[in-house]
Amino acid sequence: MECFQTQYLQKQQRPSSPKQVTTKRLTPDQVRLLERTFASHKKLDPGRKLQLAAELGVPPRQVAIWYQNRRARWRTQTLELDKGALQLKLDDALAEKRKLEQEVASLRQELDRAREMLDAARGDGGSHSESSRSAVPEVPMSCAFSEDDVNWCDWDDRSNKVLRMEDRDDDDLYAFWM
Protein backbone atom coordinates (compact mmCIF):
# COMPACT_ATOMS: atom_id res chain seq x y z
CA MET A 1 0.00 0.00 0.00
CA GLU A 2 2.81 2.37 0.86
CA CYS A 3 4.40 1.77 -2.53
CA PHE A 4 1.17 2.78 -4.27
CA GLN A 5 0.94 6.03 -2.29
CA THR A 6 4.54 6.91 -3.11
CA GLN A 7 3.97 6.38 -6.84
CA TYR A 8 0.78 8.48 -6.66
CA LEU A 9 2.58 11.36 -4.95
CA GLN A 10 5.42 11.25 -7.46
CA LYS A 11 2.95 11.48 -10.35
CA GLN A 12 1.23 14.48 -8.74
CA GLN A 13 4.46 16.40 -8.39
CA ARG A 14 5.75 16.11 -11.97
CA PRO A 15 4.11 17.51 -15.11
CA SER A 16 1.95 15.08 -17.09
CA SER A 17 4.02 15.62 -20.26
CA PRO A 18 7.60 16.77 -20.67
CA LYS A 19 6.50 19.61 -23.03
CA GLN A 20 4.06 21.09 -20.52
CA VAL A 21 5.48 24.37 -19.22
CA THR A 22 3.91 26.12 -16.31
CA THR A 23 3.12 29.74 -17.03
CA LYS A 24 2.75 32.41 -14.41
CA ARG A 25 0.09 35.07 -14.27
CA LEU A 26 1.08 38.43 -15.64
CA THR A 27 1.57 41.26 -13.17
CA PRO A 28 -0.52 44.44 -13.46
CA ASP A 29 2.53 46.28 -14.86
CA GLN A 30 3.01 43.62 -17.52
CA VAL A 31 -0.67 43.79 -18.44
CA ARG A 32 -0.48 47.60 -18.71
CA LEU A 33 2.47 47.33 -21.09
CA LEU A 34 0.65 44.74 -23.20
CA GLU A 35 -2.52 46.89 -23.24
CA ARG A 36 -0.51 49.93 -24.41
CA THR A 37 1.06 47.94 -27.24
CA PHE A 38 -2.32 46.41 -28.12
CA ALA A 39 -3.88 49.87 -28.39
CA SER A 40 -1.43 50.77 -31.16
CA HIS A 41 -1.07 47.33 -32.83
CA LYS A 42 -3.95 44.85 -32.84
CA LYS A 43 -1.85 42.21 -34.64
CA LEU A 44 1.36 40.91 -33.18
CA ASP A 45 4.24 40.43 -35.61
CA PRO A 46 6.97 37.87 -34.70
CA GLY A 47 9.65 40.48 -34.02
CA ARG A 48 7.40 42.48 -31.71
CA LYS A 49 6.37 39.25 -29.93
CA LEU A 50 10.01 38.38 -29.13
CA GLN A 51 10.73 41.96 -28.03
CA LEU A 52 7.72 42.03 -25.68
CA ALA A 53 8.53 38.59 -24.29
CA ALA A 54 12.07 39.76 -23.49
CA GLU A 55 10.81 43.00 -21.87
CA LEU A 56 8.23 41.17 -19.78
CA GLY A 57 10.36 38.14 -18.94
CA VAL A 58 7.73 35.65 -20.14
CA PRO A 59 7.77 33.08 -22.96
CA PRO A 60 6.82 34.41 -26.42
CA ARG A 61 3.96 31.88 -26.54
CA GLN A 62 2.37 33.53 -23.48
CA VAL A 63 2.52 36.93 -25.19
CA ALA A 64 0.96 35.45 -28.34
CA ILE A 65 -1.86 33.83 -26.35
CA TRP A 66 -2.49 37.06 -24.43
CA TYR A 67 -2.79 38.95 -27.75
CA GLN A 68 -5.11 36.30 -29.16
CA ASN A 69 -7.40 36.47 -26.11
CA ARG A 70 -7.32 40.27 -26.06
CA ARG A 71 -8.30 40.44 -29.75
CA ALA A 72 -11.27 38.16 -29.02
CA ARG A 73 -12.38 40.45 -26.16
CA TRP A 74 -11.86 43.51 -28.37
CA ARG A 75 -14.03 42.01 -31.14
CA THR A 76 -16.78 41.22 -28.63
CA GLN A 77 -16.68 44.76 -27.24
CA THR A 78 -16.78 46.20 -30.76
CA LEU A 79 -19.79 44.04 -31.65
CA GLU A 80 -21.58 45.15 -28.48
CA LEU A 81 -20.93 48.81 -29.31
CA ASP A 82 -22.16 48.27 -32.87
CA LYS A 83 -25.26 46.52 -31.54
CA GLY A 84 -25.92 49.45 -29.19
CA ALA A 85 -25.59 51.96 -32.03
CA LEU A 86 -27.91 49.93 -34.24
CA GLN A 87 -30.42 49.62 -31.39
CA LEU A 88 -30.44 53.42 -31.01
CA LYS A 89 -31.02 53.82 -34.75
CA LEU A 90 -33.85 51.28 -34.60
CA ASP A 91 -35.44 53.09 -31.65
CA ASP A 92 -35.22 56.39 -33.55
CA ALA A 93 -36.74 54.83 -36.66
CA LEU A 94 -39.60 53.32 -34.63
CA ALA A 95 -40.26 56.67 -32.95
CA GLU A 96 -40.30 58.36 -36.37
CA LYS A 97 -42.70 55.67 -37.63
CA ARG A 98 -45.08 56.28 -34.70
CA LYS A 99 -44.90 60.04 -35.34
CA LEU A 100 -45.68 59.55 -39.03
CA GLU A 101 -48.57 57.23 -38.19
CA GLN A 102 -50.03 59.94 -35.94
CA GLU A 103 -49.56 62.48 -38.71
CA VAL A 104 -51.30 60.18 -41.18
CA ALA A 105 -54.23 59.79 -38.78
CA SER A 106 -54.45 63.57 -38.45
CA LEU A 107 -54.32 64.02 -42.21
CA ARG A 108 -57.05 61.41 -42.65
CA GLN A 109 -59.28 63.38 -40.28
CA GLU A 110 -58.52 66.54 -42.24
CA LEU A 111 -59.36 64.71 -45.47
CA ASP A 112 -62.67 63.56 -43.97
CA ARG A 113 -63.50 67.18 -43.06
CA ALA A 114 -62.65 68.26 -46.62
CA ARG A 115 -64.93 65.51 -47.99
CA GLU A 116 -67.73 66.73 -45.76
CA MET A 117 -67.24 70.25 -47.11
CA LEU A 118 -67.33 68.92 -50.68
CA ASP A 119 -70.50 66.98 -49.92
CA ALA A 120 -72.06 70.15 -48.54
CA ALA A 121 -70.92 72.10 -51.62
CA ARG A 122 -72.57 69.57 -53.93
CA GLY A 123 -75.81 69.98 -52.08
CA ASP A 124 -75.89 66.52 -50.54
CA GLY A 125 -77.05 68.07 -47.34
CA GLY A 126 -74.30 66.44 -45.38
CA SER A 127 -75.32 62.83 -46.08
CA HIS A 128 -72.45 60.43 -45.83
CA SER A 129 -73.64 57.64 -48.08
CA GLU A 130 -71.17 55.56 -50.03
CA SER A 131 -72.24 57.18 -53.29
CA SER A 132 -71.36 60.63 -52.03
CA ARG A 133 -68.05 59.46 -50.61
CA SER A 134 -67.11 57.76 -53.86
CA ALA A 135 -67.01 61.13 -55.64
CA VAL A 136 -63.68 61.77 -53.93
CA PRO A 137 -61.58 58.63 -54.37
CA GLU A 138 -59.88 57.03 -51.39
CA VAL A 139 -56.12 57.41 -51.77
CA PRO A 140 -54.20 54.31 -50.64
CA MET A 141 -51.44 54.88 -48.09
CA SER A 142 -48.82 53.38 -50.39
CA CYS A 143 -49.69 55.87 -53.14
CA ALA A 144 -46.87 58.32 -53.72
CA PHE A 145 -47.83 61.84 -54.71
CA SER A 146 -46.07 65.09 -55.31
CA GLU A 147 -46.89 68.50 -53.89
CA ASP A 148 -48.51 69.43 -57.23
CA ASP A 149 -51.19 66.74 -56.70
CA VAL A 150 -52.56 68.49 -53.62
CA ASN A 151 -54.78 71.56 -53.98
CA TRP A 152 -55.56 73.78 -51.02
CA CYS A 153 -59.12 75.00 -50.66
CA ASP A 154 -61.80 76.27 -48.31
CA TRP A 155 -65.58 76.74 -48.39
CA ASP A 156 -67.08 80.16 -49.01
CA ASP A 157 -70.46 80.47 -47.26
CA ARG A 158 -71.49 83.59 -49.21
CA SER A 159 -71.12 82.12 -52.68
CA ASN A 160 -71.70 78.46 -51.69
CA LYS A 161 -68.64 77.20 -53.51
CA VAL A 162 -65.15 75.83 -52.86
CA LEU A 163 -62.43 78.46 -52.99
CA ARG A 164 -58.85 77.82 -54.05
CA MET A 165 -56.01 79.08 -51.88
CA GLU A 166 -55.38 82.20 -53.96
CA ASP A 167 -59.07 83.17 -53.73
CA ARG A 168 -59.15 83.11 -49.95
CA ASP A 169 -57.21 85.02 -47.29
CA ASP A 170 -58.31 83.04 -44.23
CA ASP A 171 -55.99 80.57 -42.47
CA ASP A 172 -58.52 77.67 -42.40
CA LEU A 173 -57.34 75.69 -45.41
CA TYR A 174 -58.05 72.05 -46.18
CA ALA A 175 -56.27 69.67 -48.52
CA PHE A 176 -58.00 67.26 -50.88
CA TRP A 177 -57.21 65.43 -54.10
CA MET A 178 -58.87 66.73 -57.26
C-alpha positions as a Markdown table, in Angstrom:
| # | Residue | x | y | z |
|---|---|---|---|---|
| 1 | Met | 0.0 | 0.0 | 0.0 |
| 2 | Glu | 2.8 | 2.4 | 0.9 |
| 3 | Cys | 4.4 | 1.8 | -2.5 |
| 4 | Phe | 1.2 | 2.8 | -4.3 |
| 5 | Gln | 0.9 | 6.0 | -2.3 |
| 6 | Thr | 4.5 | 6.9 | -3.1 |
| 7 | Gln | 4.0 | 6.4 | -6.8 |
| 8 | Tyr | 0.8 | 8.5 | -6.7 |
| 9 | Leu | 2.6 | 11.4 | -5.0 |
| 10 | Gln | 5.4 | 11.3 | -7.5 |
| 11 | Lys | 2.9 | 11.5 | -10.4 |
| 12 | Gln | 1.2 | 14.5 | -8.7 |
| 13 | Gln | 4.5 | 16.4 | -8.4 |
| 14 | Arg | 5.8 | 16.1 | -12.0 |
| 15 | Pro | 4.1 | 17.5 | -15.1 |
| 16 | Ser | 2.0 | 15.1 | -17.1 |
| 17 | Ser | 4.0 | 15.6 | -20.3 |
| 18 | Pro | 7.6 | 16.8 | -20.7 |
| 19 | Lys | 6.5 | 19.6 | -23.0 |
| 20 | Gln | 4.1 | 21.1 | -20.5 |
| 21 | Val | 5.5 | 24.4 | -19.2 |
| 22 | Thr | 3.9 | 26.1 | -16.3 |
| 23 | Thr | 3.1 | 29.7 | -17.0 |
| 24 | Lys | 2.8 | 32.4 | -14.4 |
| 25 | Arg | 0.1 | 35.1 | -14.3 |
| 26 | Leu | 1.1 | 38.4 | -15.6 |
| 27 | Thr | 1.6 | 41.3 | -13.2 |
| 28 | Pro | -0.5 | 44.4 | -13.5 |
| 29 | Asp | 2.5 | 46.3 | -14.9 |
| 30 | Gln | 3.0 | 43.6 | -17.5 |
| 31 | Val | -0.7 | 43.8 | -18.4 |
| 32 | Arg | -0.5 | 47.6 | -18.7 |
| 33 | Leu | 2.5 | 47.3 | -21.1 |
| 34 | Leu | 0.6 | 44.7 | -23.2 |
| 35 | Glu | -2.5 | 46.9 | -23.2 |
| 36 | Arg | -0.5 | 49.9 | -24.4 |
| 37 | Thr | 1.1 | 47.9 | -27.2 |
| 38 | Phe | -2.3 | 46.4 | -28.1 |
| 39 | Ala | -3.9 | 49.9 | -28.4 |
| 40 | Ser | -1.4 | 50.8 | -31.2 |
| 41 | His | -1.1 | 47.3 | -32.8 |
| 42 | Lys | -4.0 | 44.8 | -32.8 |
| 43 | Lys | -1.9 | 42.2 | -34.6 |
| 44 | Leu | 1.4 | 40.9 | -33.2 |
| 45 | Asp | 4.2 | 40.4 | -35.6 |
| 46 | Pro | 7.0 | 37.9 | -34.7 |
| 47 | Gly | 9.7 | 40.5 | -34.0 |
| 48 | Arg | 7.4 | 42.5 | -31.7 |
| 49 | Lys | 6.4 | 39.3 | -29.9 |
| 50 | Leu | 10.0 | 38.4 | -29.1 |
| 51 | Gln | 10.7 | 42.0 | -28.0 |
| 52 | Leu | 7.7 | 42.0 | -25.7 |
| 53 | Ala | 8.5 | 38.6 | -24.3 |
| 54 | Ala | 12.1 | 39.8 | -23.5 |
| 55 | Glu | 10.8 | 43.0 | -21.9 |
| 56 | Leu | 8.2 | 41.2 | -19.8 |
| 57 | Gly | 10.4 | 38.1 | -18.9 |
| 58 | Val | 7.7 | 35.7 | -20.1 |
| 59 | Pro | 7.8 | 33.1 | -23.0 |
| 60 | Pro | 6.8 | 34.4 | -26.4 |
| 61 | Arg | 4.0 | 31.9 | -26.5 |
| 62 | Gln | 2.4 | 33.5 | -23.5 |
| 63 | Val | 2.5 | 36.9 | -25.2 |
| 64 | Ala | 1.0 | 35.4 | -28.3 |
| 65 | Ile | -1.9 | 33.8 | -26.4 |
| 66 | Trp | -2.5 | 37.1 | -24.4 |
| 67 | Tyr | -2.8 | 38.9 | -27.8 |
| 68 | Gln | -5.1 | 36.3 | -29.2 |
| 69 | Asn | -7.4 | 36.5 | -26.1 |
| 70 | Arg | -7.3 | 40.3 | -26.1 |
| 71 | Arg | -8.3 | 40.4 | -29.7 |
| 72 | Ala | -11.3 | 38.2 | -29.0 |
| 73 | Arg | -12.4 | 40.4 | -26.2 |
| 74 | Trp | -11.9 | 43.5 | -28.4 |
| 75 | Arg | -14.0 | 42.0 | -31.1 |
| 76 | Thr | -16.8 | 41.2 | -28.6 |
| 77 | Gln | -16.7 | 44.8 | -27.2 |
| 78 | Thr | -16.8 | 46.2 | -30.8 |
| 79 | Leu | -19.8 | 44.0 | -31.6 |
| 80 | Glu | -21.6 | 45.1 | -28.5 |
| 81 | Leu | -20.9 | 48.8 | -29.3 |
| 82 | Asp | -22.2 | 48.3 | -32.9 |
| 83 | Lys | -25.3 | 46.5 | -31.5 |
| 84 | Gly | -25.9 | 49.5 | -29.2 |
| 85 | Ala | -25.6 | 52.0 | -32.0 |
| 86 | Leu | -27.9 | 49.9 | -34.2 |
| 87 | Gln | -30.4 | 49.6 | -31.4 |
| 88 | Leu | -30.4 | 53.4 | -31.0 |
| 89 | Lys | -31.0 | 53.8 | -34.7 |
| 90 | Leu | -33.8 | 51.3 | -34.6 |
| 91 | Asp | -35.4 | 53.1 | -31.7 |
| 92 | Asp | -35.2 | 56.4 | -33.6 |
| 93 | Ala | -36.7 | 54.8 | -36.7 |
| 94 | Leu | -39.6 | 53.3 | -34.6 |
| 95 | Ala | -40.3 | 56.7 | -33.0 |
| 96 | Glu | -40.3 | 58.4 | -36.4 |
| 97 | Lys | -42.7 | 55.7 | -37.6 |
| 98 | Arg | -45.1 | 56.3 | -34.7 |
| 99 | Lys | -44.9 | 60.0 | -35.3 |
| 100 | Leu | -45.7 | 59.6 | -39.0 |
| 101 | Glu | -48.6 | 57.2 | -38.2 |
| 102 | Gln | -50.0 | 59.9 | -35.9 |
| 103 | Glu | -49.6 | 62.5 | -38.7 |
| 104 | Val | -51.3 | 60.2 | -41.2 |
| 105 | Ala | -54.2 | 59.8 | -38.8 |
| 106 | Ser | -54.5 | 63.6 | -38.4 |
| 107 | Leu | -54.3 | 64.0 | -42.2 |
| 108 | Arg | -57.1 | 61.4 | -42.6 |
| 109 | Gln | -59.3 | 63.4 | -40.3 |
| 110 | Glu | -58.5 | 66.5 | -42.2 |
| 111 | Leu | -59.4 | 64.7 | -45.5 |
| 112 | Asp | -62.7 | 63.6 | -44.0 |
| 113 | Arg | -63.5 | 67.2 | -43.1 |
| 114 | Ala | -62.7 | 68.3 | -46.6 |
| 115 | Arg | -64.9 | 65.5 | -48.0 |
| 116 | Glu | -67.7 | 66.7 | -45.8 |
| 117 | Met | -67.2 | 70.2 | -47.1 |
| 118 | Leu | -67.3 | 68.9 | -50.7 |
| 119 | Asp | -70.5 | 67.0 | -49.9 |
| 120 | Ala | -72.1 | 70.2 | -48.5 |
| 121 | Ala | -70.9 | 72.1 | -51.6 |
| 122 | Arg | -72.6 | 69.6 | -53.9 |
| 123 | Gly | -75.8 | 70.0 | -52.1 |
| 124 | Asp | -75.9 | 66.5 | -50.5 |
| 125 | Gly | -77.1 | 68.1 | -47.3 |
| 126 | Gly | -74.3 | 66.4 | -45.4 |
| 127 | Ser | -75.3 | 62.8 | -46.1 |
| 128 | His | -72.5 | 60.4 | -45.8 |
| 129 | Ser | -73.6 | 57.6 | -48.1 |
| 130 | Glu | -71.2 | 55.6 | -50.0 |
| 131 | Ser | -72.2 | 57.2 | -53.3 |
| 132 | Ser | -71.4 | 60.6 | -52.0 |
| 133 | Arg | -68.0 | 59.5 | -50.6 |
| 134 | Ser | -67.1 | 57.8 | -53.9 |
| 135 | Ala | -67.0 | 61.1 | -55.6 |
| 136 | Val | -63.7 | 61.8 | -53.9 |
| 137 | Pro | -61.6 | 58.6 | -54.4 |
| 138 | Glu | -59.9 | 57.0 | -51.4 |
| 139 | Val | -56.1 | 57.4 | -51.8 |
| 140 | Pro | -54.2 | 54.3 | -50.6 |
| 141 | Met | -51.4 | 54.9 | -48.1 |
| 142 | Ser | -48.8 | 53.4 | -50.4 |
| 143 | Cys | -49.7 | 55.9 | -53.1 |
| 144 | Ala | -46.9 | 58.3 | -53.7 |
| 145 | Phe | -47.8 | 61.8 | -54.7 |
| 146 | Ser | -46.1 | 65.1 | -55.3 |
| 147 | Glu | -46.9 | 68.5 | -53.9 |
| 148 | Asp | -48.5 | 69.4 | -57.2 |
| 149 | Asp | -51.2 | 66.7 | -56.7 |
| 150 | Val | -52.6 | 68.5 | -53.6 |
| 151 | Asn | -54.8 | 71.6 | -54.0 |
| 152 | Trp | -55.6 | 73.8 | -51.0 |
| 153 | Cys | -59.1 | 75.0 | -50.7 |
| 154 | Asp | -61.8 | 76.3 | -48.3 |
| 155 | Trp | -65.6 | 76.7 | -48.4 |
| 156 | Asp | -67.1 | 80.2 | -49.0 |
| 157 | Asp | -70.5 | 80.5 | -47.3 |
| 158 | Arg | -71.5 | 83.6 | -49.2 |
| 159 | Ser | -71.1 | 82.1 | -52.7 |
| 160 | Asn | -71.7 | 78.5 | -51.7 |
| 161 | Lys | -68.6 | 77.2 | -53.5 |
| 162 | Val | -65.2 | 75.8 | -52.9 |
| 163 | Leu | -62.4 | 78.5 | -53.0 |
| 164 | Arg | -58.9 | 77.8 | -54.0 |
| 165 | Met | -56.0 | 79.1 | -51.9 |
| 166 | Glu | -55.4 | 82.2 | -54.0 |
| 167 | Asp | -59.1 | 83.2 | -53.7 |
| 168 | Arg | -59.2 | 83.1 | -49.9 |
| 169 | Asp | -57.2 | 85.0 | -47.3 |
| 170 | Asp | -58.3 | 83.0 | -44.2 |
| 171 | Asp | -56.0 | 80.6 | -42.5 |
| 172 | Asp | -58.5 | 77.7 | -42.4 |
| 173 | Leu | -57.3 | 75.7 | -45.4 |
| 174 | Tyr | -58.1 | 72.1 | -46.2 |
| 175 | Ala | -56.3 | 69.7 | -48.5 |
| 176 | Phe | -58.0 | 67.3 | -50.9 |
| 177 | Trp | -57.2 | 65.4 | -54.1 |
| 178 | Met | -58.9 | 66.7 | -57.3 |
